Amino acid sequence: EATGVYHERLAYYLSDQGKQVSIVLPNKISNYFKTLDIRTITDKTASQAICRSALERRLEDWQQPRKLYRVLKQLTRERDQLIVERTALKNQMHAEVSEAFPNQSSVKRLSERIELINRHELEIKTELSRTVKEDSELSKKISLITTIPGVGRLTALVALAETNGFELIKSKKQLIGYSGLDVKVKDSGTSIKGKPRISKRGNRHLRKAMHMPALAAIRSNGPHKDMFLRLVSGHGIKMKAVVAVQRKLLALIYTIFKTGKPYDKNYEKNIINKEIIVRAATIK
């Protein structure tokens, strides 16, 4: 059962010993536990539930991520945490200097901590660049991915790091589900009519990484802006349209990584035109 990062050492150890390893998300075990006639939850009963679940269901084998992607994941997640800390410190600084009588020593310490984070972020970016340069194939893939409007090197690195280079991703639909950007619909009978929402059950780091690129793509004059405006004119919900652009960008990253071809804004238009031609030929 996945437990933050604490399960990883055991998973790597068992994998190195040649054992077949599967990692199951806690929410899946919890949902399975509810189907059992067990009222007391202890370490023993929880272990039994995990065991029974593994015996009854076909689980996917876990594969160790390549060292390259493991390093990239550690660095990109460290940077993300630094950004969160820096934002909190800047908000604290703003509140401090806005007071009637700011404490200058507090302001100085906050400023020093922000500068320290800035230096650490620069160190991480340097290490990321060095890691990418050491792998010519990865460097080429990153260059291709960044031809997508709004998608920068860091976004590309996060996407590859969080998916182990799309090693186990077999389709765009699977990738969207893994990121938690898939749509969840709660609709039962005539009384329950829930609004469609994204599931948010996937990789939050991957989902978060797609937000700013989507906004940048929408600001640029291109197919993604057209897509955004078309969706907003249809249902009037801007955030829903932004999420749709996020899904589109993530799918594009996957496609470009797999095909090894740069972004072509006319690609989908050409596909639609071909379908129209084929349909017309069939009618004749």
C-alpha positions as CSV (number, residue, x, y, z in Angstrom):
1,E,0.0,0.0,0.0
2,A,1.4,3.4,-1.0
3,T,2.2,5.4,2.1
4,G,3.7,8.7,1.0
5,V,7.4,7.9,0.4
6,Y,7.7,5.4,3.2
7,H,6.7,2.4,1.0
8,E,9.4,3.1,-1.6
9,R,12.4,1.6,0.2
10,L,10.6,-1.7,0.6
11,A,9.3,-1.7,-3.0
12,Y,12.9,-1.1,-4.3
13,Y,14.3,-3.7,-2.0
14,L,11.8,-6.4,-3.1
15,S,12.2,-5.5,-6.8
16,D,16.0,-5.8,-6.5
17,Q,15.5,-9.2,-5.0
18,G,13.6,-10.2,-8.1
19,K,10.2,-10.2,-6.5
20,Q,6.9,-9.3,-8.2
21,V,5.8,-6.0,-6.7
22,S,2.5,-4.2,-6.9
23,I,1.7,-0.8,-5.3
24,V,-1.9,0.0,-4.5
25,L,-3.3,3.4,-3.6
26,P,-4.7,3.8,-0.1
27,N,-8.2,4.9,-1.3
28,K,-8.6,1.7,-3.3
29,I,-7.7,-0.4,-0.2
30,S,-10.0,1.7,1.9
31,N,-12.9,1.2,-0.5
32,Y,-12.2,-2.6,-0.6
33,F,-12.1,-2.7,3.2
34,K,-15.6,-1.3,3.3
35,T,-16.9,-4.3,1.4
36,L,-15.6,-6.7,4.0
37,D,-17.5,-7.6,7.2
38,I,-14.8,-6.2,9.4
39,R,-15.7,-3.7,12.0
40,T,-12.4,-3.2,13.8
41,I,-9.5,-1.6,12.0
42,T,-6.1,-2.6,13.2
43,D,-2.7,-3.1,11.5
44,K,-3.5,-6.8,11.4
45,T,-7.0,-6.5,9.8
46,A,-5.6,-3.9,7.4
47,S,-2.8,-6.2,6.3
48,Q,-5.4,-9.0,5.9
49,A,-7.5,-6.7,3.7
50,I,-4.5,-5.8,1.5
51,C,-3.7,-9.5,1.1
52,R,-7.2,-10.5,0.2
53,S,-7.4,-7.7,-2.3
54,A,-4.2,-8.8,-4.0
55,L,-5.5,-12.4,-4.1
56,E,-8.9,-11.5,-5.6
57,R,-7.8,-8.9,-8.1
58,R,-5.3,-8.7,-10.9
59,L,-2.8,-6.0,-10.0
60,E,-0.4,-4.3,-12.3
61,D,3.3,-5.0,-11.7
62,W,5.3,-2.1,-10.4
63,Q,8.5,-1.2,-12.3
64,Q,11.4,0.8,-10.9
65,P,11.6,4.2,-12.6
66,R,14.8,4.9,-14.4
67,K,17.4,6.6,-12.3
68,L,17.3,9.6,-14.7
69,Y,13.6,10.2,-14.1
70,R,13.9,9.5,-10.4
71,V,16.5,12.3,-10.1
72,L,14.3,14.6,-12.2
73,K,11.3,13.9,-9.9
74,Q,13.3,14.6,-6.8
75,L,14.6,17.9,-8.2
76,T,11.3,19.2,-9.7
77,R,9.4,18.4,-6.5
78,E,12.0,20.1,-4.4
79,R,11.7,23.2,-6.5
80,D,8.0,23.1,-6.3
81,Q,8.1,23.0,-2.5
82,L,10.6,26.0,-2.6
83,I,8.1,28.0,-4.7
84,V,5.3,27.3,-2.1
85,E,7.6,28.4,0.7
86,R,8.7,31.5,-1.1
87,T,5.1,32.5,-1.8
88,A,4.2,32.1,1.8
89,L,7.2,34.2,2.9
90,K,6.4,37.0,0.3
91,N,2.8,37.1,1.7
92,Q,4.3,37.4,5.2
93,M,6.6,40.1,4.1
94,H,3.8,42.1,2.5
95,A,1.8,41.8,5.7
96,E,4.8,42.9,7.8
97,V,5.7,46.0,5.8
98,S,2.0,47.0,5.6
99,E,1.8,47.4,9.3
100,A,1.8,50.8,10.9
101,F,5.1,50.1,12.6
102,P,7.0,47.3,10.8
103,N,9.6,45.4,12.7
104,Q,12.7,46.0,10.5
105,S,14.6,43.0,12.0
106,S,11.7,40.7,11.0
107,V,11.6,42.2,7.5
108,K,15.4,41.6,7.2
109,R,15.1,38.0,8.2
110,L,12.2,37.4,5.8
111,S,14.2,39.0,3.0
112,E,17.2,36.8,3.8
113,R,15.1,33.7,3.7
114,I,13.6,34.7,0.4
115,E,17.1,35.3,-1.0
116,L,18.2,31.9,0.2
117,I,15.3,30.2,-1.6
118,N,16.1,32.1,-4.7
119,R,19.7,30.8,-4.6
120,H,18.5,27.2,-4.0
121,E,16.0,27.4,-6.9
122,L,18.9,28.6,-9.1
123,E,21.0,25.6,-8.0
124,I,18.2,23.2,-8.7
125,K,17.6,24.7,-12.2
126,T,21.4,24.3,-12.9
127,E,21.3,20.7,-11.8
128,L,18.3,20.0,-13.9
129,S,19.9,21.5,-17.0
130,R,23.1,19.5,-16.3
131,T,21.0,16.3,-15.9
132,V,19.2,16.9,-19.2
133,K,22.4,17.7,-21.1
134,E,23.9,14.4,-20.0
135,D,21.2,12.5,-21.8
136,S,21.1,13.4,-25.5
137,E,17.8,11.6,-26.2
138,L,16.0,13.3,-23.3
139,S,17.4,16.7,-24.4
140,K,16.0,16.1,-27.9
141,K,12.6,15.1,-26.5
142,I,12.5,18.2,-24.3
143,S,13.3,20.5,-27.3
144,L,10.4,18.9,-29.3
145,I,7.9,19.2,-26.4
146,T,8.7,22.8,-25.9
147,T,7.5,23.6,-29.4
148,I,4.0,23.4,-27.9
149,P,2.8,27.0,-27.2
150,G,2.8,27.7,-23.5
151,V,4.9,24.6,-22.5
152,G,8.4,25.4,-21.2
153,R,11.3,23.2,-20.1
154,L,10.2,22.8,-16.5
155,T,6.7,21.7,-17.5
156,A,8.2,19.2,-19.9
157,L,10.5,17.9,-17.2
158,V,7.7,17.5,-14.6
159,A,5.6,15.7,-17.1
160,L,8.3,13.2,-17.9
161,A,9.5,12.9,-14.3
162,E,6.1,12.2,-12.9
163,T,5.3,9.5,-15.5
164,N,8.7,7.9,-15.7
165,G,9.0,8.9,-19.4
166,F,5.5,7.6,-20.0
167,E,6.9,4.1,-19.5
168,L,3.6,2.5,-18.4
169,I,1.2,4.9,-20.2
170,K,-0.4,3.2,-23.1
171,S,-2.9,5.9,-24.2
172,K,-3.8,9.5,-23.8
173,K,-7.0,8.5,-21.9
174,Q,-4.9,6.6,-19.4
175,L,-2.6,9.6,-19.0
176,I,-5.5,11.9,-18.4
177,G,-6.8,9.6,-15.7
178,Y,-3.4,9.2,-14.1
179,S,-3.2,13.0,-13.8
180,G,-6.6,13.3,-12.3
181,L,-7.8,15.6,-15.1
182,D,-10.5,13.1,-16.2
183,V,-14.1,14.0,-15.7
184,K,-16.1,12.4,-13.0
185,V,-19.9,12.2,-13.4
186,K,-22.3,11.4,-10.6
187,D,-25.6,10.5,-12.2
188,S,-28.0,7.9,-10.7
189,G,-31.7,7.5,-11.4
190,T,-33.8,10.6,-11.5
191,S,-32.9,12.2,-8.2
192,I,-29.1,12.4,-8.4
193,K,-27.8,14.7,-11.1
194,G,-24.4,15.9,-10.2
195,K,-22.3,18.3,-12.2
196,P,-19.4,16.8,-14.1
197,R,-16.1,17.5,-12.2
198,I,-12.5,16.5,-12.6
199,S,-11.7,13.5,-10.4
200,K,-8.5,14.9,-8.9
201,R,-7.7,11.3,-8.0
202,G,-4.4,11.2,-10.0
203,N,-1.0,12.7,-9.7
204,R,-1.4,16.2,-8.2
205,H,2.1,17.3,-9.2
206,L,1.4,16.6,-12.9
207,R,-2.0,18.3,-12.6
208,K,-0.5,21.4,-11.0
209,A,2.2,21.6,-13.6
210,M,-0.3,21.9,-16.4
211,H,-2.1,25.0,-15.0
212,M,0.2,27.9,-15.9
213,P,1.1,26.5,-19.3
214,A,-2.7,26.3,-20.1
215,L,-3.1,29.9,-19.2
216,A,-0.1,30.9,-21.3
217,A,-1.5,28.9,-24.2
218,I,-4.8,30.6,-23.9
219,R,-3.2,34.1,-24.0
220,S,-1.3,33.3,-27.2
221,N,-3.2,33.6,-30.5
222,G,-3.6,30.0,-31.6
223,P,-5.8,26.9,-31.5
224,H,-5.8,26.6,-27.8
225,K,-7.2,30.2,-27.4
226,D,-9.8,29.3,-30.0
227,M,-10.6,26.1,-28.1
228,F,-11.0,28.1,-24.8
229,L,-13.2,30.7,-26.4
230,R,-15.4,28.1,-28.1
231,L,-15.9,26.2,-24.8
232,V,-16.6,29.3,-22.8
233,S,-19.2,30.5,-25.3
234,G,-20.8,27.1,-25.0
235,H,-21.2,26.7,-21.2
236,G,-19.9,30.0,-19.8
237,I,-17.5,28.4,-17.3
238,K,-14.0,29.7,-17.7
239,M,-12.3,27.2,-15.3
240,K,-13.9,24.3,-17.0
241,A,-12.5,25.5,-20.3
242,V,-9.0,26.0,-18.7
243,V,-9.0,22.4,-17.5
244,A,-9.9,21.2,-21.0
245,V,-6.9,23.1,-22.3
246,Q,-4.8,21.5,-19.6
247,R,-5.9,18.0,-20.8
248,K,-5.1,19.0,-24.4
249,L,-1.6,20.2,-23.6
250,L,-0.9,17.0,-21.6
251,A,-2.1,14.8,-24.4
252,L,0.1,16.8,-26.8
253,I,3.2,16.3,-24.6
254,Y,2.5,12.6,-24.7
255,T,2.0,12.5,-28.4
256,I,5.1,14.4,-29.3
257,F,7.2,12.3,-26.9
258,K,6.0,9.1,-28.5
259,T,6.1,10.3,-32.2
260,G,9.3,12.3,-32.0
261,K,7.7,15.0,-34.1
262,P,7.4,18.7,-33.2
263,Y,4.1,20.5,-32.6
264,D,2.0,21.2,-35.7
265,K,-0.9,23.6,-35.1
266,N,-2.5,22.4,-38.3
267,Y,-2.3,18.7,-37.4
268,E,-5.8,18.3,-36.1
269,K,-7.3,20.5,-38.9
270,N,-5.6,18.2,-41.4
271,I,-7.0,15.1,-39.7
272,I,-10.5,16.6,-39.8
273,N,-10.2,17.5,-43.4
274,K,-9.0,14.0,-44.3
275,E,-12.0,12.5,-42.4
276,I,-14.3,14.8,-44.4
277,I,-12.7,13.7,-47.7
278,V,-13.0,10.0,-46.7
279,R,-16.6,10.5,-45.7
280,A,-17.4,12.2,-49.0
281,A,-15.7,9.5,-51.0
282,T,-17.8,6.8,-49.1
283,I,-21.0,8.6,-49.9
284,K,-20.2,8.7,-53.6
